[in-house]
Amino acid sequence: MAARILDGRAMAARWREWVKAQVEAFRARTGQVPGLATVLIGDHPASQTYVQAKQSACAAVGIRTFRYNLPADADRGTALELLQALSCNPEIHGILVQLPLPSHLDEEEILSAIPLEKDVDGFHPLNIGRLGLKGRDPYFIPCTPLGILAMLQEARIPIAGRRAVILGRSRIVGLPMALLLLRLDATVTICHSRTPDLAALTRQADLLIAAVGRPGLIRGEMVRPGAVVIDVGINRIEDPQAPRGYRLVGDVVFEEVSAVAGAITPVPGGVGPMTVAMLLVNTLKAAQRQVEGSASPWLEPIEG
């Protein structure tokens, strides 16, 4: 039997409608509009595309955006001075620094300069640390892990007691995803480039999350029948038959794995739209917390 397709586009559309209604209610209560500042250092084409997509998504739900571009050779002092100014601006409730940064800048230093209450990407070391501490909640959860959690909840896929295997250990997806699932009582294994006999571990997973950026890494024989497979990878491969000469694929061989898995996310149209939707959620909550003193829980129930 073919796997159930977890439609990220449809789920994200419902979240955007929810955020739009909440933004309107927030403005009615406070007379203010949530504001997001995006900082792009350099002129990487993919980064420019991502920033534009995030700004367009904000505009569609009524979130005000402020865009700041710095040249690729901007020094640390210039970047830190900009972030300090944004941190002090009461109209800006969230700050997003588009990654990756130019190699001469220290990512840890730059991300640490964003105040916790404005760190809507959830990458500040203290937000990541709080995610891993019992009894401590982070201000924000990174958008991709939060989007995956929202997908699982909407699809009513249980987490507690399940074995989760995560491929990748980045601070953007793998590490915070593992910490989040541990908080929700999953048994978690993290795999990476040094993991031997990868297939032996992936076949044990009730929930398999692939986030390594290697097209076709996960084949059908590597997946336990009935498992839930979340494909975070977005890889461009050449395809002369495609209109643009390339197509986007995930880390999972969709045709093979969808014949084995119980549920699966497509690429594109799976995790990506939900990542952007969760940025909107985090920005809304940042404004609520800064203006009203409190915010609603991480996720509100959105019925599919």
Phi, psi and chi 1 to 4 in degrees:
 res  aa     phi    psi   chi1   chi2   chi3   chi4
   1 MET       -  137.0 -178.6  179.0  -65.6      -
   2 ALA   -68.4  149.3      -      -      -      -
   3 ALA   -68.5  153.5      -      -      -      -
   4 ARG   -70.9  130.1  174.5 -173.2  179.4 -171.9
   5 ILE   -90.1  123.4  -54.0  -60.0      -      -
   6 LEU   -89.4  103.6  -58.1 -179.5      -      -
   7 ASP   -82.7   97.7 -173.6  -15.5      -      -
   8 GLY   -66.8  -32.9      -      -      -      -
   9 ARG   -63.8  -45.7  -72.1 -165.9  177.9  102.6
  10 ALA   -66.7  -42.5      -      -      -      -
  11 MET   -63.3  -44.2  -67.7 -177.9 -177.3      -
  12 ALA   -63.1  -35.5      -      -      -      -
  13 ALA   -61.9  -40.0      -      -      -      -
  14 ARG   -66.3  -39.7  -70.9 -170.8  -77.6  -86.2
  15 TRP   -65.0  -39.6  -83.4  101.0      -      -
  16 ARG   -63.0  -39.8  -71.3 -166.2  -57.6  -90.0
  17 GLU   -64.4  -39.4  -72.8  -57.4  -49.3      -
  18 TRP   -63.8  -45.8 -180.0   84.4      -      -
  19 VAL   -62.7  -42.4  171.8      -      -      -
  20 LYS   -58.2  -43.2 -176.4  176.4 -178.6  179.4
  21 ALA   -65.8  -39.8      -      -      -      -
  22 GLN   -68.5  -36.3  -66.1  -61.7  -47.8      -
  23 VAL   -64.6  -42.6  167.1      -      -      -
  24 GLU   -63.3  -40.7  -68.8  173.0   -6.5      -
  25 ALA   -67.0  -38.4      -      -      -      -
  26 PHE   -63.3  -43.4  175.3   79.4      -      -
  27 ARG   -65.2  -38.1  178.9  157.3   57.6  179.1
  28 ALA   -65.0  -36.7      -      -      -      -
  29 ARG   -76.3  -39.0  -68.9 -167.0  -52.8  -90.4
  30 THR  -114.5  -16.5   67.8      -      -      -
  31 GLY    74.6   10.0      -      -      -      -
  32 GLN  -117.8  162.5  -61.3 -168.5   42.4      -
  33 VAL  -121.0  131.2  176.8      -      -      -
  34 PRO   -56.7  139.4  -24.4   34.5      -      -
  35 GLY  -127.2  135.3      -      -      -      -
  36 LEU  -122.0  127.2  173.3   68.9      -      -
  37 ALA  -100.8  130.4      -      -      -      -
  38 THR  -110.4  134.9   60.9      -      -      -
  39 VAL  -119.6  120.5  177.5      -      -      -
  40 LEU  -118.7  121.5  175.6   62.3      -      -
  41 ILE  -108.8  113.9  -55.4  176.5      -      -
  42 GLY   102.9 -175.5      -      -      -      -
  43 ASP  -129.7   34.4   54.5    2.8      -      -
  44 HIS   -61.0  124.1 -168.2  -80.2      -      -
  45 PRO   -57.3  -43.1  -24.6   34.1      -      -
  46 ALA   -64.2  -40.6      -      -      -      -
  47 SER   -64.2  -40.1  -67.5      -      -      -
  48 GLN   -61.0  -40.9  -69.0  177.8  -28.2      -
  49 THR   -64.0  -44.2  -60.6      -      -      -
  50 TYR   -63.2  -43.3  -65.3  147.9      -      -
  51 VAL   -63.9  -42.9  167.7      -      -      -
  52 GLN   -62.2  -40.3 -176.4   58.1   52.0      -
  53 ALA   -64.2  -39.4      -      -      -      -
  54 LYS   -68.0  -39.9  -67.7  167.7 -176.0  176.5
  55 GLN   -66.5  -39.5  -70.6 -165.5  -45.4      -
  56 SER   -64.2  -40.1  -63.3      -      -      -
  57 ALA   -63.9  -40.5      -      -      -      -
  58 CYS   -61.8  -46.4  -74.4      -      -      -
  59 ALA   -59.9  -35.9      -      -      -      -
  60 ALA   -67.5  -22.8      -      -      -      -
  61 VAL  -110.4    5.6  -60.3      -      -      -
  62 GLY    91.9   10.4      -      -      -      -
  63 ILE   -86.2  131.1  -67.2  174.5      -      -
  64 ARG   -79.1  139.2 -173.5  179.9  179.5 -169.5
  65 THR  -119.7  148.6   57.8      -      -      -
  66 PHE  -128.5  120.3  -55.4   77.6      -      -
  67 ARG  -108.8  131.4 -177.8  166.1 -178.6  169.0
  68 TYR  -128.2  124.9  -61.7   87.5      -      -
  69 ASN  -115.1  131.0  -68.6   -2.0      -      -
  70 LEU  -116.8  148.3  -66.0  177.0      -      -
  71 PRO   -66.3  159.7   23.6  -33.4      -      -
  72 ALA   -61.2  -26.0      -      -      -      -
  73 ASP   -96.3   14.5   60.5   -4.9      -      -
  74 ALA   -59.6  136.4      -      -      -      -
  75 ASP   -85.6  170.8   59.9   27.7      -      -
  76 ARG   -61.2  -37.3   61.4  179.1  -67.5  -84.2
  77 GLY   -61.4  -42.3      -      -      -      -
  78 THR   -65.1  -44.1  -59.6      -      -      -
  79 ALA   -64.9  -45.2      -      -      -      -
  80 LEU   -67.3  -35.7  -66.6  174.2      -      -
  81 GLU   -64.3  -41.5 -177.2  179.0   -5.0      -
  82 LEU   -62.4  -46.3  172.2   59.4      -      -
  83 LEU   -63.6  -35.0  -68.6  175.1      -      -
  84 GLN   -64.0  -42.1  177.0   61.4   30.8      -
  85 ALA   -64.4  -42.1      -      -      -      -
  86 LEU   -66.7  -35.4  -60.4 -179.7      -      -
  87 SER   -62.8  -31.6  -60.2      -      -      -
  88 CYS   -91.0   -4.8  -62.3      -      -      -
  89 ASN   -85.6  114.2 -172.5  -24.2      -      -
  90 PRO   -69.4  -15.4   25.5  -34.2      -      -
  91 GLU   -80.6  -14.1  -65.9 -176.5  -48.4      -
  92 ILE  -104.7  115.4  -67.0  173.7      -      -
  93 HIS  -100.3  -19.7  -55.6  101.2      -      -
  94 GLY  -137.5  144.3      -      -      -      -
  95 ILE  -125.7  129.3  -58.8  171.4      -      -
  96 LEU  -123.3  121.0  179.6  156.0      -      -
  97 VAL  -101.2  116.7  175.6      -      -      -
  98 GLN   -69.9  127.5 -176.2   63.7   43.6      -
  99 LEU   -99.8  154.6  -59.1  178.0      -      -
 100 PRO   -80.7  159.6   30.5  -35.5      -      -
 101 LEU   -91.4  158.7  -63.8  174.1      -      -
 102 PRO   -55.7  148.7  -26.3   35.2      -      -
 103 SER   -62.8  -23.0   59.0      -      -      -
 104 HIS   -80.9   -6.4   68.7  -80.2      -      -
 105 LEU  -100.6  142.3  -66.1  175.6      -      -
 106 ASP   -85.7  109.7 -175.2  -29.8      -      -
 107 GLU   -57.3  -43.3 -178.1  177.3  -66.6      -
 108 GLU   -59.6  -44.6 -172.1   76.5   19.5      -
 109 GLU   -65.0  -43.6  180.0 -178.9   32.6      -
 110 ILE   -65.3  -47.2  -62.7  -60.5      -      -
 111 LEU   -67.2  -33.2  -64.8  179.7      -      -
 112 SER   -69.4  -17.4  -64.3      -      -      -
 113 ALA   -79.2   -9.6      -      -      -      -
 114 ILE   -84.3  126.6  -58.4  172.1      -      -
 115 PRO   -59.7  146.1  -16.4   27.9      -      -
 116 LEU   -52.8  -42.0  -77.5  177.2      -      -
 117 GLU   -73.8   -9.7   66.5  -87.0   13.3      -
 118 LYS  -114.5    6.0  -64.1 -169.1  177.7 -173.6
 119 ASP   -83.8   69.5  174.2   36.3      -      -
 120 VAL   -70.6  -14.7  -69.3      -      -      -
 121 ASP   -79.0  -18.6 -103.2  -19.4      -      -
 122 GLY    74.5   21.0      -      -      -      -
 123 PHE   -96.4   -7.4  -64.2  155.7      -      -
 124 HIS   -58.3  138.3 -169.3  -71.3      -      -
 125 PRO   -52.8  -35.8  -26.7   34.1      -      -
 126 LEU   -72.8  -32.6  -71.3  179.5      -      -
 127 ASN   -66.8  -42.5  -91.0  -36.3      -      -
 128 ILE   -63.7  -42.2  -64.0  -67.9      -      -
 129 GLY   -63.3  -43.8      -      -      -      -
 130 ARG   -62.5  -32.7  -77.1  171.9  174.2 -102.1
 131 LEU   -61.7  -30.8 -172.5   56.0      -      -
 132 GLY   -92.4    0.5      -      -      -      -
 133 LEU  -105.8  129.4  -67.7  175.6      -      -
 134 LYS   -67.6  133.2 -174.1  175.6 -178.2  179.9
 135 GLY    83.8   -0.5      -      -      -      -
 136 ARG  -121.8  127.7  -65.0  -72.9 -172.2   91.1
 137 ASP  -101.5  138.2  -73.9  -22.8      -      -
 138 PRO   -71.5  156.6   28.8  -34.5      -      -
 139 TYR   -64.1  -41.3  -81.5   83.5      -      -
 140 PHE  -141.3  150.0  -56.2  101.6      -      -
 141 ILE  -103.8  136.2  -63.7  172.1      -      -
 142 PRO   -49.7  143.6  -31.0   37.7      -      -
 143 CYS   -65.4  -37.4  -60.9      -      -      -
 144 THR   -68.9  -49.5  -63.0      -      -      -
 145 PRO   -58.1  -40.2  -27.6   37.0      -      -
 146 LEU   -64.7  -38.4 -172.3   59.7      -      -
 147 GLY   -64.6  -39.4      -      -      -      -
 148 ILE   -63.6  -43.5  -67.4  170.0      -      -
 149 LEU   -59.7  -42.8  174.8   59.7      -      -
 150 ALA   -61.9  -39.3      -      -      -      -
 151 MET   -63.7  -44.7  -63.4 -178.3   83.0      -
 152 LEU   -64.1  -40.8  -64.2  174.1      -      -
 153 GLN   -67.4  -43.9  -71.4 -172.5  -12.0      -
 154 GLU   -64.9  -35.6 -178.6  169.0  -26.1      -
 155 ALA   -81.7    0.8      -      -      -      -
 156 ARG    56.1   44.9  -66.9  177.3  172.1   80.0
 157 ILE   -95.9  119.1  -66.5  170.6      -      -
 158 PRO   -68.6  151.2   24.2  -32.2      -      -
 159 ILE  -117.9  -45.8  -64.3  173.8      -      -
 160 ALA   -56.8  130.8      -      -      -      -
 161 GLY    81.2   -6.6      -      -      -      -
 162 ARG   -87.0  154.1  -64.0  -60.6 -175.7   92.9
 163 ARG   -92.7  119.9  176.7  147.4 -165.7 -177.3
 164 ALA  -109.3  133.0      -      -      -      -
 165 VAL  -118.9  123.9  174.5      -      -      -
 166 ILE  -113.3  127.6  -58.7  170.7      -      -
 167 LEU   -99.4  111.7  -80.8   62.3      -      -
 168 GLY   116.3  143.7      -      -      -      -
 169 ARG  -130.6   27.1   50.0 -177.1  169.7  178.3
 170 SER   -69.4  158.3   74.3      -      -      -
 171 ARG   -73.0  -14.5   71.5 -173.7  -61.8  165.3
 172 ILE   -81.9  -40.1  -63.3  173.5      -      -
 173 VAL  -128.2  -63.2 -178.1      -      -      -
 174 GLY   -59.0  -53.3      -      -      -      -
 175 LEU   -64.9  -53.2  176.3   58.5      -      -
 176 PRO   -64.4  -30.8   19.2  -30.6      -      -
 177 MET   -63.7  -42.0 -170.3   78.0 -113.7      -
 178 ALA   -63.1  -44.9      -      -      -      -
 179 LEU   -64.2  -39.7  -65.0  173.5      -      -
 180 LEU   -65.1  -44.2 -178.1   56.0      -      -
 181 LEU   -67.4  -34.4  -69.3  174.2      -      -
 182 LEU   -62.6  -40.3  -77.1  171.4      -      -
 183 ARG   -60.3  -29.4  -72.0  178.8   74.5  101.6
 184 LEU   -98.4   17.4  -61.5  171.9      -      -
 185 ASP    71.2   27.8  -62.2  -39.5      -      -
 186 ALA   -83.7  159.4      -      -      -      -
 187 THR   -97.7  118.4  -61.1      -      -      -
 188 VAL  -114.4  134.0  179.7      -      -      -
 189 THR  -121.2  130.3  -61.0      -      -      -
 190 ILE  -105.9  126.9  -59.1  178.1      -      -
 191 CYS  -111.3  153.1  -59.7      -      -      -
 192 HIS  -153.9 -168.0   46.4   77.0      -      -
 193 SER   -65.0  -20.8   59.0      -      -      -
 194 ARG   -97.7    4.9  -59.8  -69.6 -178.3   90.7
 195 THR   -77.3  122.2  -59.5      -      -      -
 196 PRO   -81.3  152.8   28.6  -32.3      -      -
 197 ASP    49.2   59.4 -160.9    0.3      -      -
 198 LEU   -57.5  -41.5 -178.9   63.4      -      -
 199 ALA   -62.0  -32.7      -      -      -      -
 200 ALA   -63.2  -32.4      -      -      -      -
 201 LEU   -82.8  -42.7  -66.6  171.5      -      -
 202 THR   -63.9  -30.1   59.8      -      -      -
 203 ARG   -71.6  -11.7  -79.3 -166.5  -69.2  -94.4
 204 GLN   -90.4   -8.6  -62.4  176.1   29.0      -
 205 ALA   -78.9  133.0      -      -      -      -
 206 ASP   -79.7  -33.6  -58.5  -56.4      -      -
 207 LEU  -129.3  117.4  172.0   60.7      -      -
 208 LEU  -115.7  122.4  177.9   60.7      -      -
 209 ILE  -119.2  116.9  -59.8  173.7      -      -
 210 ALA  -105.8  119.6      -      -      -      -
 211 ALA  -146.5   60.2      -      -      -      -
 212 VAL  -121.5  -12.2  -67.5      -      -      -
 213 GLY    74.0   37.3      -      -      -      -
 214 ARG  -124.6  105.2  -71.8 -179.2   55.0 -171.9
 215 PRO   -60.5  134.8   19.4  -30.4      -      -
 216 GLY    72.9   17.2      -      -      -      -
 217 LEU   -64.1  -42.6  175.3   64.1      -      -
 218 ILE   -98.0  115.4  -58.2  -60.8      -      -
 219 ARG  -101.3  168.0  -50.0  -63.2  -60.3 -100.5
 220 GLY   -57.5  -38.1      -      -      -      -
 221 GLU   -72.5   -7.4   65.6  -90.8   15.3      -
 222 MET   -93.2    1.5  -60.5  172.8   67.6      -
 223 VAL  -117.4  134.4  176.2      -      -      -
 224 ARG   -71.2  134.8 -174.4 -175.5   64.3   77.2
 225 PRO   -54.4  130.7  -28.0   36.2      -      -
 226 GLY    88.7   -3.6      -      -      -      -
 227 ALA   -68.3  156.3      -      -      -      -
 228 VAL   -93.6  126.1  175.6      -      -      -
 229 VAL  -118.9  119.9  179.0      -      -      -
 230 ILE  -108.8  117.1  -54.0  -65.6      -      -
 231 ASP  -103.8  107.1 -168.7   -7.0      -      -
 232 VAL   -91.7  -17.0 -175.4      -      -      -
 233 GLY   -65.0  139.8      -      -      -      -
 234 ILE  -131.1  105.3  -58.8  179.3      -      -
 235 ASN  -123.9  136.1  -51.0  -71.3      -      -
 236 ARG   -95.6  122.6  179.5 -175.8  -66.0 -171.0
 237 ILE  -123.2  147.4   62.4  172.1      -      -
 238 GLU   -68.1  138.4  -66.9 -176.3    4.7      -
 239 ASP  -152.4  101.2 -177.4   -5.9      -      -
 240 PRO   -60.0  -22.4  -21.1   32.1      -      -
 241 GLN   -81.5  -15.7  -55.4  -57.1  -42.5      -
 242 ALA   -79.5  148.9      -      -      -      -
 243 PRO   -55.9  -35.4  -26.2   34.5      -      -
 244 ARG   -97.9    3.0  -63.8 -176.9  179.5  179.4
 245 GLY    83.4    2.8      -      -      -      -
 246 TYR  -151.9  167.1   67.2   86.9      -      -
 247 ARG  -141.4  161.2   56.7 -169.6  173.9   90.0
 248 LEU   -98.5  132.7  -61.8  178.2      -      -
 249 VAL  -133.7  163.9  -60.3      -      -      -
 250 GLY   -95.3 -164.3      -      -      -      -
 251 ASP   -84.4   -7.6  -66.7  -14.4      -      -
 252 VAL  -110.8  137.5  172.4      -      -      -
 253 VAL   -77.6   96.9 -179.7      -      -      -
 254 PHE   -58.0  -45.7 -175.2   86.4      -      -
 255 GLU   -60.3  -40.4  -65.4   76.9   10.7      -
 256 GLU   -74.6  -48.4  -65.9 -177.8   10.5      -
 257 VAL   -71.7  -34.2  173.8      -      -      -
 258 SER   -65.8  -19.2   61.3      -      -      -
 259 ALA   -81.4  -11.6      -      -      -      -
 260 VAL  -113.2  -41.4  179.1      -      -      -
 261 ALA   -70.7  161.7      -      -      -      -
 262 GLY   -85.0  -31.0      -      -      -      -
 263 ALA  -152.5  150.5      -      -      -      -
 264 ILE  -154.6  149.5 -170.6  171.0      -      -
 265 THR   -97.5  139.5   60.3      -      -      -
 266 PRO   -83.3  164.0   31.6  -34.2      -      -
 267 VAL  -134.8  120.9  175.6      -      -      -
 268 PRO   -77.7  177.5   29.5  -35.3      -      -
 269 GLY    96.7   11.9      -      -      -      -
 270 GLY  -112.5  -99.0      -      -      -      -
 271 VAL   -70.2  -34.7  174.5      -      -      -
 272 GLY   -52.7  -54.5      -      -      -      -
 273 PRO   -60.5  -32.5  -24.0   34.2      -      -
 274 MET   -72.3  -31.1  -72.5  -62.6  -70.4      -
 275 THR   -60.8  -46.5  -64.6      -      -      -
 276 VAL   -65.7  -39.6  176.4      -      -      -
 277 ALA   -61.0  -38.3      -      -      -      -
 278 MET   -72.6  -25.6  -67.8  -56.9  107.4      -
 279 LEU   -63.0  -39.7  173.5   63.4      -      -
 280 LEU   -64.4  -43.5  -54.0  178.5      -      -
 281 VAL   -60.4  -47.3  171.2      -      -      -
 282 ASN   -63.9  -38.0  -81.3   -8.8      -      -
 283 THR   -66.8  -41.5  -58.1      -      -      -
 284 LEU   -58.3  -46.8  166.8   66.9      -      -
 285 LYS   -67.3  -33.5  -68.0 -178.8 -174.3  -61.2
 286 ALA   -61.5  -44.4      -      -      -      -
 287 ALA   -64.8  -43.5      -      -      -      -
 288 GLN   -58.2  -45.2  -69.2  173.8  -26.3      -
 289 ARG   -67.4  -43.0 -173.1  178.3  -71.1  112.7
 290 GLN   -73.5  -34.5  -69.3  166.4   52.5      -
 291 VAL   -92.8  -39.6  175.9      -      -      -
 292 GLU  -107.3   -7.4  -60.6  179.5  -66.8      -
 293 GLY    90.4   -9.3      -      -      -      -
 294 SER  -157.2  161.8   63.3      -      -      -
 295 ALA  -134.2  158.7      -      -      -      -
 296 SER   -68.5  166.1   48.5      -      -      -
 297 PRO   -59.2  170.8  -23.0   33.3      -      -
 298 TRP   -46.2  -52.7  -71.5  -16.1      -      -
 299 LEU  -130.7  133.3  -71.3  177.9      -      -
 300 GLU   -92.2  147.7  -60.9  -69.4  -27.9      -
 301 PRO   -69.0  121.7   24.1  -32.3      -      -
 302 ILE  -112.5  115.3  -57.8  -65.2      -      -
 303 GLU   -80.0  132.7  -64.9  -62.5  -28.0      -
 304 GLY   -84.3      -      -      -      -      -
